[in-house]
Amino acid sequence: MKLKSILGNTLKNEIRDLSEKILNDQWKSRIESTEIDSAGIIDCEEIISEFLEQNEFGCAFKHLTYVISETETNLTTEQANRIKQLNKKLNS
């Protein structure tokens, strides 16, 4: 049980950290200057955080990737690699 808890906290922290790096102030300002009116995108940080607090790591990750896709957010090479790594962890 303790191992599952440690792995869960690691996933939670990894998803939270990646979300914060991608959904940064520059991203927010770009989104605010567009006509996006989707609550799922506008409130994405809150939604992802709620999923993480409920230990719904897969849902948090899927929502993050949905937001990235829908807003056509360009990722750095490091961010893209981290997305791939998290996807493998969640699907293993």
PDB file of N, CA, C and O in Angstrom:
ATOM      1  N   MET A   1       0.822  -1.193   0.000  1.00  0.00           N
ATOM      2  CA  MET A   1       0.000   0.000   0.000  1.00  0.00           C
ATOM      3  C   MET A   1       0.871   1.264   0.000  1.00  0.00           C
ATOM      4  O   MET A   1       0.543   2.246  -0.666  1.00  0.00           O
ATOM      5  N   LYS A   2       1.969   1.234   0.741  1.00  0.00           N
ATOM      6  CA  LYS A   2       2.844   2.395   0.828  1.00  0.00           C
ATOM      7  C   LYS A   2       3.477   2.710  -0.533  1.00  0.00           C
ATOM      8  O   LYS A   2       3.625   3.878  -0.891  1.00  0.00           O
ATOM      9  N   LEU A   3       3.852   1.668  -1.293  1.00  0.00           N
ATOM     10  CA  LEU A   3       4.433   1.876  -2.620  1.00  0.00           C
ATOM     11  C   LEU A   3       3.437   2.561  -3.542  1.00  0.00           C
ATOM     12  O   LEU A   3       3.802   3.465  -4.292  1.00  0.00           O
ATOM     13  N   LYS A   4       2.176   2.132  -3.488  1.00  0.00           N
ATOM     14  CA  LYS A   4       1.141   2.751  -4.315  1.00  0.00           C
ATOM     15  C   LYS A   4       0.985   4.227  -3.950  1.00  0.00           C
ATOM     16  O   LYS A   4       0.799   5.070  -4.828  1.00  0.00           O
ATOM     17  N   SER A   5       1.060   4.531  -2.682  1.00  0.00           N
ATOM     18  CA  SER A   5       0.952   5.913  -2.230  1.00  0.00           C
ATOM     19  C   SER A   5       2.125   6.749  -2.728  1.00  0.00           C
ATOM     20  O   SER A   5       1.937   7.880  -3.176  1.00  0.00           O
ATOM     21  N   ILE A   6       3.324   6.200  -2.653  1.00  0.00           N
ATOM     22  CA  ILE A   6       4.514   6.913  -3.132  1.00  0.00           C
ATOM     23  C   ILE A   6       4.424   7.148  -4.631  1.00  0.00           C
ATOM     24  O   ILE A   6       4.701   8.249  -5.106  1.00  0.00           O
ATOM     25  N   LEU A   7       4.037   6.112  -5.384  1.00  0.00           N
ATOM     26  CA  LEU A   7       3.910   6.259  -6.837  1.00  0.00           C
ATOM     27  C   LEU A   7       2.823   7.267  -7.182  1.00  0.00           C
ATOM     28  O   LEU A   7       2.980   8.054  -8.115  1.00  0.00           O
ATOM     29  N   GLY A   8       1.724   7.248  -6.436  1.00  0.00           N
ATOM     30  CA  GLY A   8       0.647   8.211  -6.659  1.00  0.00           C
ATOM     31  C   GLY A   8       1.101   9.632  -6.434  1.00  0.00           C
ATOM     32  O   GLY A   8       0.799  10.519  -7.232  1.00  0.00           O
ATOM     33  N   ASN A   9       1.821   9.857  -5.357  1.00  0.00           N
ATOM     34  CA  ASN A   9       2.323  11.203  -5.083  1.00  0.00           C
ATOM     35  C   ASN A   9       3.308  11.649  -6.151  1.00  0.00           C
ATOM     36  O   ASN A   9       3.327  12.820  -6.530  1.00  0.00           O
ATOM     37  N   THR A  10       4.123  10.727  -6.638  1.00  0.00           N
ATOM     38  CA  THR A  10       5.068  11.062  -7.693  1.00  0.00           C
ATOM     39  C   THR A  10       4.325  11.466  -8.962  1.00  0.00           C
ATOM     40  O   THR A  10       4.659  12.479  -9.577  1.00  0.00           O
ATOM     41  N   LEU A  11       3.323  10.689  -9.358  1.00  0.00           N
ATOM     42  CA  LEU A  11       2.533  11.028 -10.545  1.00  0.00           C
ATOM     43  C   LEU A  11       1.828  12.364 -10.361  1.00  0.00           C
ATOM     44  O   LEU A  11       1.816  13.203 -11.261  1.00  0.00           O
ATOM     45  N   LYS A  12       1.247  12.547  -9.196  1.00  0.00           N
ATOM     46  CA  LYS A  12       0.542  13.800  -8.911  1.00  0.00           C
ATOM     47  C   LYS A  12       1.496  14.981  -9.069  1.00  0.00           C
ATOM     48  O   LYS A  12       1.165  15.977  -9.710  1.00  0.00           O
ATOM     49  N   ASN A  13       2.677  14.859  -8.480  1.00  0.00           N
ATOM     50  CA  ASN A  13       3.655  15.950  -8.558  1.00  0.00           C
ATOM     51  C   ASN A  13       4.153  16.172  -9.978  1.00  0.00           C
ATOM     52  O   ASN A  13       4.348  17.313 -10.398  1.00  0.00           O
ATOM     53  N   GLU A  14       4.359  15.090 -10.719  1.00  0.00           N
ATOM     54  CA  GLU A  14       4.833  15.220 -12.097  1.00  0.00           C
ATOM     55  C   GLU A  14       3.795  15.920 -12.967  1.00  0.00           C
ATOM     56  O   GLU A  14       4.136  16.810 -13.745  1.00  0.00           O
ATOM     57  N   ILE A  15       2.539  15.525 -12.840  1.00  0.00           N
ATOM     58  CA  ILE A  15       1.477  16.140 -13.645  1.00  0.00           C
ATOM     59  C   ILE A  15       1.287  17.594 -13.234  1.00  0.00           C
ATOM     60  O   ILE A  15       1.138  18.465 -14.090  1.00  0.00           O
ATOM     61  N   ARG A  16       1.290  17.861 -11.938  1.00  0.00           N
ATOM     62  CA  ARG A  16       1.125  19.236 -11.453  1.00  0.00           C
ATOM     63  C   ARG A  16       2.269  20.130 -11.957  1.00  0.00           C
ATOM     64  O   ARG A  16       2.032  21.239 -12.436  1.00  0.00           O
ATOM     65  N   ASP A  17       3.490  19.644 -11.844  1.00  0.00           N
ATOM     66  CA  ASP A  17       4.658  20.414 -12.279  1.00  0.00           C
ATOM     67  C   ASP A  17       4.608  20.688 -13.780  1.00  0.00           C
ATOM     68  O   ASP A  17       4.853  21.811 -14.221  1.00  0.00           O
ATOM     69  N   LEU A  18       4.293  19.669 -14.552  1.00  0.00           N
ATOM     70  CA  LEU A  18       4.227  19.840 -16.001  1.00  0.00           C
ATOM     71  C   LEU A  18       3.114  20.814 -16.381  1.00  0.00           C
ATOM     72  O   LEU A  18       3.296  21.660 -17.257  1.00  0.00           O
ATOM     73  N   SER A  19       1.968  20.695 -15.726  1.00  0.00           N
ATOM     74  CA  SER A  19       0.854  21.613 -15.993  1.00  0.00           C
ATOM     75  C   SER A  19       1.257  23.054 -15.723  1.00  0.00           C
ATOM     76  O   SER A  19       0.963  23.952 -16.512  1.00  0.00           O
ATOM     77  N   GLU A  20       1.928  23.264 -14.605  1.00  0.00           N
ATOM     78  CA  GLU A  20       2.353  24.622 -14.254  1.00  0.00           C
ATOM     79  C   GLU A  20       3.345  25.186 -15.262  1.00  0.00           C
ATOM     80  O   GLU A  20       3.326  26.380 -15.563  1.00  0.00           O
ATOM     81  N   LYS A  21       4.207  24.327 -15.780  1.00  0.00           N
ATOM     82  CA  LYS A  21       5.199  24.793 -16.759  1.00  0.00           C
ATOM     83  C   LYS A  21       4.559  25.116 -18.109  1.00  0.00           C
ATOM     84  O   LYS A  21       4.964  26.063 -18.782  1.00  0.00           O
ATOM     85  N   ILE A  22       3.564  24.330 -18.498  1.00  0.00           N
ATOM     86  CA  ILE A  22       2.912  24.549 -19.789  1.00  0.00           C
ATOM     87  C   ILE A  22       1.879  25.661 -19.695  1.00  0.00           C
ATOM     88  O   ILE A  22       1.827  26.533 -20.562  1.00  0.00           O
ATOM     89  N   LEU A  23       1.061  25.639 -18.659  1.00  0.00           N
ATOM     90  CA  LEU A  23      -0.024  26.612 -18.517  1.00  0.00           C
ATOM     91  C   LEU A  23       0.468  27.814 -17.713  1.00  0.00           C
ATOM     92  O   LEU A  23      -0.111  28.180 -16.690  1.00  0.00           O
ATOM     93  N   ASN A  24       1.535  28.406 -18.197  1.00  0.00           N
ATOM     94  CA  ASN A  24       2.186  29.509 -17.503  1.00  0.00           C
ATOM     95  C   ASN A  24       1.538  30.854 -17.856  1.00  0.00           C
ATOM     96  O   ASN A  24       0.534  30.890 -18.568  1.00  0.00           O
ATOM     97  N   ASP A  25       2.094  31.929 -17.374  1.00  0.00           N
ATOM     98  CA  ASP A  25       1.538  33.263 -17.606  1.00  0.00           C
ATOM     99  C   ASP A  25       1.473  33.608 -19.089  1.00  0.00           C
ATOM    100  O   ASP A  25       0.515  34.233 -19.543  1.00  0.00           O
ATOM    101  N   GLN A  26       2.489  33.202 -19.842  1.00  0.00           N
ATOM    102  CA  GLN A  26       2.497  33.481 -21.280  1.00  0.00           C
ATOM    103  C   GLN A  26       1.331  32.751 -21.951  1.00  0.00           C
ATOM    104  O   GLN A  26       0.652  33.326 -22.802  1.00  0.00           O
ATOM    105  N   TRP A  27       1.096  31.509 -21.581  1.00  0.00           N
ATOM    106  CA  TRP A  27      -0.018  30.734 -22.121  1.00  0.00           C
ATOM    107  C   TRP A  27      -1.341  31.413 -21.765  1.00  0.00           C
ATOM    108  O   TRP A  27      -2.210  31.567 -22.623  1.00  0.00           O
ATOM    109  N   LYS A  28      -1.494  31.816 -20.509  1.00  0.00           N
ATOM    110  CA  LYS A  28      -2.733  32.458 -20.054  1.00  0.00           C
ATOM    111  C   LYS A  28      -3.012  33.734 -20.835  1.00  0.00           C
ATOM    112  O   LYS A  28      -4.146  33.984 -21.245  1.00  0.00           O
ATOM    113  N   SER A  29      -1.983  34.533 -21.037  1.00  0.00           N
ATOM    114  CA  SER A  29      -2.190  35.783 -21.752  1.00  0.00           C
ATOM    115  C   SER A  29      -2.563  35.531 -23.210  1.00  0.00           C
ATOM    116  O   SER A  29      -3.361  36.272 -23.785  1.00  0.00           O
ATOM    117  N   ARG A  30      -1.985  34.483 -23.810  1.00  0.00           N
ATOM    118  CA  ARG A  30      -2.359  34.137 -25.184  1.00  0.00           C
ATOM    119  C   ARG A  30      -3.809  33.679 -25.252  1.00  0.00           C
ATOM    120  O   ARG A  30      -4.528  34.051 -26.180  1.00  0.00           O
ATOM    121  N   ILE A  31      -4.247  32.886 -24.297  1.00  0.00           N
ATOM    122  CA  ILE A  31      -5.616  32.378 -24.274  1.00  0.00           C
ATOM    123  C   ILE A  31      -6.602  33.519 -24.029  1.00  0.00           C
ATOM    124  O   ILE A  31      -7.667  33.561 -24.646  1.00  0.00           O
ATOM    125  N   GLU A  32      -6.259  34.432 -23.145  1.00  0.00           N
ATOM    126  CA  GLU A  32      -7.130  35.569 -22.850  1.00  0.00           C
ATOM    127  C   GLU A  32      -7.315  36.470 -24.059  1.00  0.00           C
ATOM    128  O   GLU A  32      -8.340  37.141 -24.180  1.00  0.00           O
ATOM    129  N   SER A  33      -6.337  36.493 -24.952  1.00  0.00           N
ATOM    130  CA  SER A  33      -6.432  37.361 -26.129  1.00  0.00           C
ATOM    131  C   SER A  33      -7.169  36.695 -27.297  1.00  0.00           C
ATOM    132  O   SER A  33      -7.342  37.309 -28.350  1.00  0.00           O
ATOM    133  N   THR A  34      -7.599  35.453 -27.116  1.00  0.00           N
ATOM    134  CA  THR A  34      -8.360  34.770 -28.156  1.00  0.00           C
ATOM    135  C   THR A  34      -9.838  34.756 -27.781  1.00  0.00           C
ATOM    136  O   THR A  34     -10.237  35.265 -26.733  1.00  0.00           O
ATOM    137  N   GLU A  35     -10.621  34.172 -28.643  1.00  0.00           N
ATOM    138  CA  GLU A  35     -12.063  34.108 -28.394  1.00  0.00           C
ATOM    139  C   GLU A  35     -12.477  32.753 -27.838  1.00  0.00           C
ATOM    140  O   GLU A  35     -13.619  32.332 -28.024  1.00  0.00           O
ATOM    141  N   ILE A  36     -11.585  32.080 -27.173  1.00  0.00           N
ATOM    142  CA  ILE A  36     -11.911  30.789 -26.575  1.00  0.00           C
ATOM    143  C   ILE A  36     -12.858  31.027 -25.410  1.00  0.00           C
ATOM    144  O   ILE A  36     -12.570  31.814 -24.509  1.00  0.00           O
ATOM    145  N   ASP A  37     -13.995  30.334 -25.440  1.00  0.00           N
ATOM    146  CA  ASP A  37     -14.943  30.502 -24.349  1.00  0.00           C
ATOM    147  C   ASP A  37     -15.301  29.166 -23.688  1.00  0.00           C
ATOM    148  O   ASP A  37     -16.321  29.055 -23.008  1.00  0.00           O
ATOM    149  N   SER A  38     -14.470  28.178 -23.892  1.00  0.00           N
ATOM    150  CA  SER A  38     -14.683  26.863 -23.305  1.00  0.00           C
ATOM    151  C   SER A  38     -14.276  26.870 -21.833  1.00  0.00           C
ATOM    152  O   SER A  38     -13.131  27.175 -21.498  1.00  0.00           O
ATOM    153  N   ALA A  39     -15.216  26.535 -20.966  1.00  0.00           N
ATOM    154  CA  ALA A  39     -14.903  26.480 -19.530  1.00  0.00           C
ATOM    155  C   ALA A  39     -13.812  25.451 -19.258  1.00  0.00           C
ATOM    156  O   ALA A  39     -13.005  25.635 -18.347  1.00  0.00           O
ATOM    157  N   GLY A  40     -13.778  24.380 -20.029  1.00  0.00           N
ATOM    158  CA  GLY A  40     -12.764  23.353 -19.844  1.00  0.00           C
ATOM    159  C   GLY A  40     -11.363  23.860 -20.109  1.00  0.00           C
ATOM    160  O   GLY A  40     -10.393  23.344 -19.555  1.00  0.00           O
ATOM    161  N   ILE A  41     -11.258  24.862 -20.949  1.00  0.00           N
ATOM    162  CA  ILE A  41      -9.945  25.455 -21.240  1.00  0.00           C
ATOM    163  C   ILE A  41      -9.666  26.621 -20.295  1.00  0.00           C
ATOM    164  O   ILE A  41      -8.581  26.716 -19.721  1.00  0.00           O
ATOM    165  N   ILE A  42     -10.635  27.495 -20.137  1.00  0.00           N
ATOM    166  CA  ILE A  42     -10.444  28.663 -19.284  1.00  0.00           C
ATOM    167  C   ILE A  42     -10.153  28.241 -17.841  1.00  0.00           C
ATOM    168  O   ILE A  42      -9.297  28.833 -17.183  1.00  0.00           O
ATOM    169  N   ASP A  43     -10.848  27.242 -17.359  1.00  0.00           N
ATOM    170  CA  ASP A  43     -10.683  26.777 -15.974  1.00  0.00           C
ATOM    171  C   ASP A  43      -9.812  25.529 -15.880  1.00  0.00           C
ATOM    172  O   ASP A  43      -9.928  24.766 -14.921  1.00  0.00           O
ATOM    173  N   CYS A  44      -8.952  25.317 -16.855  1.00  0.00           N
ATOM    174  CA  CYS A  44      -8.196  24.063 -16.925  1.00  0.00           C
ATOM    175  C   CYS A  44      -7.315  23.820 -15.709  1.00  0.00           C
ATOM    176  O   CYS A  44      -7.196  22.679 -15.260  1.00  0.00           O
ATOM    177  N   GLU A  45      -6.703  24.845 -15.173  1.00  0.00           N
ATOM    178  CA  GLU A  45      -5.833  24.639 -14.007  1.00  0.00           C
ATOM    179  C   GLU A  45      -6.632  24.123 -12.813  1.00  0.00           C
ATOM    180  O   GLU A  45      -6.188  23.223 -12.101  1.00  0.00           O
ATOM    181  N   GLU A  46      -7.790  24.690 -12.606  1.00  0.00           N
ATOM    182  CA  GLU A  46      -8.650  24.258 -11.499  1.00  0.00           C
ATOM    183  C   GLU A  46      -9.144  22.826 -11.728  1.00  0.00           C
ATOM    184  O   GLU A  46      -9.179  22.020 -10.798  1.00  0.00           O
ATOM    185  N   ILE A  47      -9.519  22.522 -12.951  1.00  0.00           N
ATOM    186  CA  ILE A  47     -10.008  21.179 -13.278  1.00  0.00           C
ATOM    187  C   ILE A  47      -8.910  20.147 -13.062  1.00  0.00           C
ATOM    188  O   ILE A  47      -9.142  19.109 -12.442  1.00  0.00           O
ATOM    189  N   ILE A  48      -7.727  20.427 -13.567  1.00  0.00           N
ATOM    190  CA  ILE A  48      -6.597  19.501 -13.400  1.00  0.00           C
ATOM    191  C   ILE A  48      -6.278  19.325 -11.919  1.00  0.00           C
ATOM    192  O   ILE A  48      -6.041  18.207 -11.462  1.00  0.00           O
ATOM    193  N   SER A  49      -6.272  20.412 -11.178  1.00  0.00           N
ATOM    194  CA  SER A  49      -5.986  20.353  -9.746  1.00  0.00           C
ATOM    195  C   SER A  49      -7.024  19.500  -9.015  1.00  0.00           C
ATOM    196  O   SER A  49      -6.670  18.711  -8.139  1.00  0.00           O
ATOM    197  N   GLU A  50      -8.292  19.653  -9.364  1.00  0.00           N
ATOM    198  CA  GLU A  50      -9.344  18.858  -8.729  1.00  0.00           C
ATOM    199  C   GLU A  50      -9.166  17.373  -9.032  1.00  0.00           C
ATOM    200  O   GLU A  50      -9.310  16.535  -8.142  1.00  0.00           O
ATOM    201  N   PHE A  51      -8.856  17.048 -10.273  1.00  0.00           N
ATOM    202  CA  PHE A  51      -8.596  15.645 -10.621  1.00  0.00           C
ATOM    203  C   PHE A  51      -7.433  15.101  -9.791  1.00  0.00           C
ATOM    204  O   PHE A  51      -7.500  13.983  -9.280  1.00  0.00           O
ATOM    205  N   LEU A  52      -6.375  15.887  -9.660  1.00  0.00           N
ATOM    206  CA  LEU A  52      -5.208  15.433  -8.901  1.00  0.00           C
ATOM    207  C   LEU A  52      -5.545  15.227  -7.429  1.00  0.00           C
ATOM    208  O   LEU A  52      -5.090  14.259  -6.820  1.00  0.00           O
ATOM    209  N   GLU A  53      -6.331  16.118  -6.857  1.00  0.00           N
ATOM    210  CA  GLU A  53      -6.699  15.984  -5.446  1.00  0.00           C
ATOM    211  C   GLU A  53      -7.569  14.749  -5.208  1.00  0.00           C
ATOM    212  O   GLU A  53      -7.572  14.195  -4.109  1.00  0.00           O
ATOM    213  N   GLN A  54      -8.303  14.318  -6.227  1.00  0.00           N
ATOM    214  CA  GLN A  54      -9.131  13.122  -6.122  1.00  0.00           C
ATOM    215  C   GLN A  54      -8.372  11.868  -6.568  1.00  0.00           C
ATOM    216  O   GLN A  54      -8.953  10.791  -6.701  1.00  0.00           O
ATOM    217  N   ASN A  55      -7.061  12.031  -6.795  1.00  0.00           N
ATOM    218  CA  ASN A  55      -6.199  10.928  -7.259  1.00  0.00           C
ATOM    219  C   ASN A  55      -6.655  10.339  -8.592  1.00  0.00           C
ATOM    220  O   ASN A  55      -6.487   9.146  -8.847  1.00  0.00           O
ATOM    221  N   GLU A  56      -7.223  11.175  -9.419  1.00  0.00           N
ATOM    222  CA  GLU A  56      -7.634  10.807 -10.777  1.00  0.00           C
ATOM    223  C   GLU A  56      -6.553  11.292 -11.741  1.00  0.00           C
ATOM    224  O   GLU A  56      -6.762  12.211 -12.534  1.00  0.00           O
ATOM    225  N   PHE A  57      -5.384  10.640 -11.647  1.00  0.00           N
ATOM    226  CA  PHE A  57      -4.223  11.090 -12.405  1.00  0.00           C
ATOM    227  C   PHE A  57      -4.438  10.985 -13.912  1.00  0.00           C
ATOM    228  O   PHE A  57      -4.036  11.870 -14.667  1.00  0.00           O
ATOM    229  N   GLY A  58      -5.067   9.910 -14.338  1.00  0.00           N
ATOM    230  CA  GLY A  58      -5.335   9.728 -15.762  1.00  0.00           C
ATOM    231  C   GLY A  58      -6.234  10.823 -16.305  1.00  0.00           C
ATOM    232  O   GLY A  58      -5.996  11.342 -17.395  1.00  0.00           O
ATOM    233  N   CYS A  59      -7.273  11.181 -15.546  1.00  0.00           N
ATOM    234  CA  CYS A  59      -8.179  12.251 -15.980  1.00  0.00           C
ATOM    235  C   CYS A  59      -7.463  13.596 -16.026  1.00  0.00           C
ATOM    236  O   CYS A  59      -7.674  14.388 -16.945  1.00  0.00           O
ATOM    237  N   ALA A  60      -6.617  13.848 -15.032  1.00  0.00           N
ATOM    238  CA  ALA A  60      -5.852  15.100 -15.016  1.00  0.00           C
ATOM    239  C   ALA A  60      -4.942  15.179 -16.234  1.00  0.00           C
ATOM    240  O   ALA A  60      -4.857  16.216 -16.892  1.00  0.00           O
ATOM    241  N   PHE A  61      -4.267  14.077 -16.527  1.00  0.00           N
ATOM    242  CA  PHE A  61      -3.352  14.035 -17.667  1.00  0.00           C
ATOM    243  C   PHE A  61      -4.121  14.198 -18.978  1.00  0.00           C
ATOM    244  O   PHE A  61      -3.701  14.954 -19.854  1.00  0.00           O
ATOM    245  N   LYS A  62      -5.238  13.498 -19.114  1.00  0.00           N
ATOM    246  CA  LYS A  62      -6.047  13.613 -20.342  1.00  0.00           C
ATOM    247  C   LYS A  62      -6.554  15.031 -20.528  1.00  0.00           C
ATOM    248  O   LYS A  62      -6.608  15.532 -21.651  1.00  0.00           O
ATOM    249  N   HIS A  63      -6.927  15.680 -19.433  1.00  0.00           N
ATOM    250  CA  HIS A  63      -7.410  17.052 -19.565  1.00  0.00           C
ATOM    251  C   HIS A  63      -6.276  17.980 -19.986  1.00  0.00           C
ATOM    252  O   HIS A  63      -6.471  18.869 -20.815  1.00  0.00           O
ATOM    253  N   LEU A  64      -5.104  17.774 -19.418  1.00  0.00           N
ATOM    254  CA  LEU A  64      -3.950  18.576 -19.819  1.00  0.00           C
ATOM    255  C   LEU A  64      -3.673  18.396 -21.311  1.00  0.00           C
ATOM    256  O   LEU A  64      -3.474  19.379 -22.025  1.00  0.00           O
ATOM    257  N   THR A  65      -3.656  17.163 -21.782  1.00  0.00           N
ATOM    258  CA  THR A  65      -3.371  16.938 -23.207  1.00  0.00           C
ATOM    259  C   THR A  65      -4.495  17.464 -24.092  1.00  0.00           C
ATOM    260  O   THR A  65      -4.243  17.908 -25.212  1.00  0.00           O
ATOM    261  N   TYR A  66      -5.728  17.421 -23.603  1.00  0.00           N
ATOM    262  CA  TYR A  66      -6.859  18.009 -24.337  1.00  0.00           C
ATOM    263  C   TYR A  66      -6.651  19.513 -24.508  1.00  0.00           C
ATOM    264  O   TYR A  66      -6.818  20.046 -25.605  1.00  0.00           O
ATOM    265  N   VAL A  67      -6.291  20.188 -23.429  1.00  0.00           N
ATOM    266  CA  VAL A  67      -6.085  21.639 -23.469  1.00  0.00           C
ATOM    267  C   VAL A  67      -4.934  21.988 -24.416  1.00  0.00           C
ATOM    268  O   VAL A  67      -5.030  22.937 -25.194  1.00  0.00           O
ATOM    269  N   ILE A  68      -3.855  21.224 -24.347  1.00  0.00           N
ATOM    270  CA  ILE A  68      -2.717  21.453 -25.234  1.00  0.00           C
ATOM    271  C   ILE A  68      -3.148  21.337 -26.686  1.00  0.00           C
ATOM    272  O   ILE A  68      -2.807  22.181 -27.515  1.00  0.00           O
ATOM    273  N   SER A  69      -3.894  20.295 -26.983  1.00  0.00           N
ATOM    274  CA  SER A  69      -4.348  20.046 -28.354  1.00  0.00           C
ATOM    275  C   SER A  69      -5.319  21.126 -28.829  1.00  0.00           C
ATOM    276  O   SER A  69      -5.151  21.682 -29.915  1.00  0.00           O
ATOM    277  N   GLU A  70      -6.318  21.417 -28.029  1.00  0.00           N
ATOM    278  CA  GLU A  70      -7.354  22.376 -28.422  1.00  0.00           C
ATOM    279  C   GLU A  70      -6.825  23.798 -28.575  1.00  0.00           C
ATOM    280  O   GLU A  70      -7.339  24.566 -29.389  1.00  0.00           O
ATOM    281  N   THR A  71      -5.818  24.149 -27.810  1.00  0.00           N
ATOM    282  CA  THR A  71      -5.271  25.510 -27.887  1.00  0.00           C
ATOM    283  C   THR A  71      -4.042  25.574 -28.790  1.00  0.00           C
ATOM    284  O   THR A  71      -3.407  26.619 -28.934  1.00  0.00           O
ATOM    285  N   GLU A  72      -3.726  24.429 -29.394  1.00  0.00           N
ATOM    286  CA  GLU A  72      -2.566  24.339 -30.291  1.00  0.00           C
ATOM    287  C   GLU A  72      -1.310  24.907 -29.642  1.00  0.00           C
ATOM    288  O   GLU A  72      -0.561  25.676 -30.244  1.00  0.00           O
ATOM    289  N   THR A  73      -1.110  24.502 -28.396  1.00  0.00           N
ATOM    290  CA  THR A  73       0.033  24.959 -27.625  1.00  0.00           C
ATOM    291  C   THR A  73       1.293  24.244 -28.096  1.00  0.00           C
ATOM    292  O   THR A  73       1.332  23.017 -28.180  1.00  0.00           O
ATOM    293  N   ASN A  74       2.305  25.017 -28.396  1.00  0.00           N
ATOM    294  CA  ASN A  74       3.595  24.447 -28.785  1.00  0.00           C
ATOM    295  C   ASN A  74       4.365  24.078 -27.526  1.00  0.00           C
ATOM    296  O   ASN A  74       4.513  24.886 -26.609  1.00  0.00           O
ATOM    297  N   LEU A  75       4.845  22.858 -27.502  1.00  0.00           N
ATOM    298  CA  LEU A  75       5.614  22.377 -26.364  1.00  0.00           C
ATOM    299  C   LEU A  75       7.093  22.410 -26.681  1.00  0.00           C
ATOM    300  O   LEU A  75       7.502  22.283 -27.835  1.00  0.00           O
ATOM    301  N   THR A  76       7.884  22.582 -25.641  1.00  0.00           N
ATOM    302  CA  THR A  76       9.322  22.439 -25.816  1.00  0.00           C
ATOM    303  C   THR A  76       9.617  20.948 -25.981  1.00  0.00           C
ATOM    304  O   THR A  76       8.757  20.109 -25.712  1.00  0.00           O
ATOM    305  N   THR A  77      10.798  20.630 -26.412  1.00  0.00           N
ATOM    306  CA  THR A  77      11.191  19.231 -26.553  1.00  0.00           C
ATOM    307  C   THR A  77      11.104  18.524 -25.205  1.00  0.00           C
ATOM    308  O   THR A  77      10.636  17.389 -25.125  1.00  0.00           O
ATOM    309  N   GLU A  78      11.549  19.186 -24.162  1.00  0.00           N
ATOM    310  CA  GLU A  78      11.489  18.600 -22.821  1.00  0.00           C
ATOM    311  C   GLU A  78      10.042  18.320 -22.401  1.00  0.00           C
ATOM    312  O   GLU A  78       9.745  17.250 -21.870  1.00  0.00           O
ATOM    313  N   GLN A  79       9.147  19.278 -22.639  1.00  0.00           N
ATOM    314  CA  GLN A  79       7.746  19.084 -22.278  1.00  0.00           C
ATOM    315  C   GLN A  79       7.118  17.939 -23.071  1.00  0.00           C
ATOM    316  O   GLN A  79       6.375  17.130 -22.514  1.00  0.00           O
ATOM    317  N   ALA A  80       7.412  17.872 -24.356  1.00  0.00           N
ATOM    318  CA  ALA A  80       6.885  16.777 -25.187  1.00  0.00           C
ATOM    319  C   ALA A  80       7.397  15.427 -24.688  1.00  0.00           C
ATOM    320  O   ALA A  80       6.643  14.455 -24.647  1.00  0.00           O
ATOM    321  N   ASN A  81       8.661  15.363 -24.312  1.00  0.00           N
ATOM    322  CA  ASN A  81       9.217  14.119 -23.774  1.00  0.00           C
ATOM    323  C   ASN A  81       8.560  13.750 -22.451  1.00  0.00           C
ATOM    324  O   ASN A  81       8.286  12.577 -22.198  1.00  0.00           O
ATOM    325  N   ARG A  82       8.312  14.730 -21.622  1.00  0.00           N
ATOM    326  CA  ARG A  82       7.659  14.456 -20.340  1.00  0.00           C
ATOM    327  C   ARG A  82       6.231  13.971 -20.546  1.00  0.00           C
ATOM    328  O   ARG A  82       5.757  13.102 -19.814  1.00  0.00           O
ATOM    329  N   ILE A  83       5.546  14.528 -21.537  1.00  0.00           N
ATOM    330  CA  ILE A  83       4.192  14.061 -21.867  1.00  0.00           C
ATOM    331  C   ILE A  83       4.254  12.588 -22.270  1.00  0.00           C
ATOM    332  O   ILE A  83       3.440  11.786 -21.813  1.00  0.00           O
ATOM    333  N   LYS A  84       5.206  12.233 -23.117  1.00  0.00           N
ATOM    334  CA  LYS A  84       5.348  10.839 -23.552  1.00  0.00           C
ATOM    335  C   LYS A  84       5.656   9.921 -22.378  1.00  0.00           C
ATOM    336  O   LYS A  84       5.092   8.832 -22.273  1.00  0.00           O
ATOM    337  N   GLN A  85       6.548  10.358 -21.498  1.00  0.00           N
ATOM    338  CA  GLN A  85       6.899   9.544 -20.322  1.00  0.00           C
ATOM    339  C   GLN A  85       5.707   9.346 -19.394  1.00  0.00           C
ATOM    340  O   GLN A  85       5.474   8.240 -18.905  1.00  0.00           O
ATOM    341  N   LEU A  86       4.958  10.403 -19.155  1.00  0.00           N
ATOM    342  CA  LEU A  86       3.787  10.281 -18.301  1.00  0.00           C
ATOM    343  C   LEU A  86       2.731   9.387 -18.936  1.00  0.00           C
ATOM    344  O   LEU A  86       2.069   8.613 -18.244  1.00  0.00           O
ATOM    345  N   ASN A  87       2.574   9.491 -20.241  1.00  0.00           N
ATOM    346  CA  ASN A  87       1.620   8.644 -20.938  1.00  0.00           C
ATOM    347  C   ASN A  87       1.993   7.170 -20.758  1.00  0.00           C
ATOM    348  O   ASN A  87       1.125   6.328 -20.524  1.00  0.00           O
ATOM    349  N   LYS A  88       3.282   6.866 -20.869  1.00  0.00           N
ATOM    350  CA  LYS A  88       3.733   5.483 -20.671  1.00  0.00           C
ATOM    351  C   LYS A  88       3.479   5.010 -19.244  1.00  0.00           C
ATOM    352  O   LYS A  88       3.030   3.884 -19.030  1.00  0.00           O
ATOM    353  N   LYS A  89       3.764   5.866 -18.272  1.00  0.00           N
ATOM    354  CA  LYS A  89       3.553   5.508 -16.871  1.00  0.00           C
ATOM    355  C   LYS A  89       2.066   5.240 -16.587  1.00  0.00           C
ATOM    356  O   LYS A  89       1.714   4.286 -15.892  1.00  0.00           O
ATOM    357  N   LEU A  90       1.225   6.084 -17.128  1.00  0.00           N
ATOM    358  CA  LEU A  90      -0.204   5.954 -16.864  1.00  0.00           C
ATOM    359  C   LEU A  90      -0.826   4.778 -17.597  1.00  0.00           C
ATOM    360  O   LEU A  90      -1.844   4.246 -17.155  1.00  0.00           O
ATOM    361  N   ASN A  91      -0.241   4.369 -18.693  1.00  0.00           N
ATOM    362  CA  ASN A  91      -0.792   3.282 -19.493  1.00  0.00           C
ATOM    363  C   ASN A  91      -0.090   1.955 -19.288  1.00  0.00           C
ATOM    364  O   ASN A  91      -0.334   1.003 -20.030  1.00  0.00           O
ATOM    365  N   SER A  92       0.789   1.879 -18.280  1.00  0.00           N
ATOM    366  CA  SER A  92       1.497   0.619 -18.052  1.00  0.00           C
ATOM    367  C   SER A  92       0.803  -0.227 -17.009  1.00  0.00           C
ATOM    368  O   SER A  92       1.267  -1.323 -16.694  1.00  0.00           O
TER     369      SER A  92
END
